[in-house]
Amino acid sequence: SLCYDKLIDHVCPPGIFVYYIAQLAIYVQALGSHAFDVKRKDFWEMFIHHVVTIGLIAGSYLSNQWRIGTLVLLVHDGSDILLQLAKLLNYAKLQLPTDLTFVAFAVSFAFFRLY
């Protein structure tokens, strides 16, 4: 598999490094803002989720596993875009587009993350 070929001496391309830093920044920001956000019933689950995600991103880069890490990040980003769009449409009180986008999110989530 290309993800594990020449693992020790392979240098991370600058574009992938920037992508990793951007993803890390998103989750660090989410963790920081989470502390000041409205306390929901899933507060601790989301807190742990953000801490673990930061650890996985940093750990995969530091252990030179950025190839597989990039693939995992890309797969997760696809369905996350639909979730954020559904939230935006919900805030705009557009019920039908919200429902359709959420269905698309559910299908993409099931396919990309569970399949």
N, C-alpha and C positions, 0 to 999 in steps of 0.2 A: 504494500500500500504506500502511496506517495506521502501520506501523513507521517509515516514513521521512517522514511528513507533518509539516511545520513543525518540522524537526529542530533548527534553531538556537535558537529561542526557546521551546521547550517545556520546562516545569518538571516535574521528577520528583515524583510524588505521595509524601507521607510514608510510606505503606504499602510502596511499591516500594523506597524508600530503606532502610527497616528490613529488608526481605527481602534486599536487596543486602548490607547490613552483616552480616546473619546468615550468608549464604552465604560472604562473605569471611572471617568469623570461623571458620567450619567448616574452610575450607581452610588458613588460617594455623595453626589448632590442629593440623590433621592434619600439616602440614609440620613444626611444632615437635616433636610427639610422634614423628614418623617417625624423627628423629635418635636417639631413645632406645629405640626399639622393637627387637625381635629383627631382626637383619640377615638379610634374605632375599635370594634370588638376583636379585629384581627391584628391589632397593633404589634404584638410580640411575634406573630407569625411573619408579618412583613419585615419587621426589624431583623429577624434571623435570616430571612430570605436575602435581604440586602447585604448583610455581613457575609453570608456564605458565598454569594455571587461575587463580591469583591475579592474574597479569598480565592475563588476558582479562577477568576480572570488573572489576578496577580500570580497565582501559583502556576497556571499553565504557561504564562509568559516566562517566568523565572526558571521553569524546568525545561524550557525550550520545546514546549508542546503547543506552540502558537498556531501550527497548521490545523490541528484538530480543534483547538480553541476557537479559531476564526470560523470554522465550519459550524460549530455549535452556536456562536454568536449570530451568524447570518441566518441560520434556521429559526432562531428565536425572534430575530428582528422582524421577519416577515409577518408573523401573526401579531406581534406587538403593535405594528402600524395600524392594523385593522381595529384592534382594541381601543387605541387612542382616538381613532376616527369615530368609533361608535360613541365614546365618551363625549367628544366634541359635539356630535349631532344630538346627543341626549341633552346637553347643556343648552343647545339652541332650540330645544323642544320640537324637534322634527322626528316624530314617532316612527313613521314608516321607514325613512332612511336609517334610523337608529336600529330598528329591528332587523332590516336586511343586512346591515353592516355587521351586527352582532352574530347573525347566522353565518355569514362569511368568515368571521373570526373563529367561531366554534368549529367550523369545518377545517379551516387552516390549522387551528390549534391541534385538533385531533390527528390530522395528517402529519404535520411537521414535528410535533412534540411527542406524540404517542405511537405513531406508526413507525 
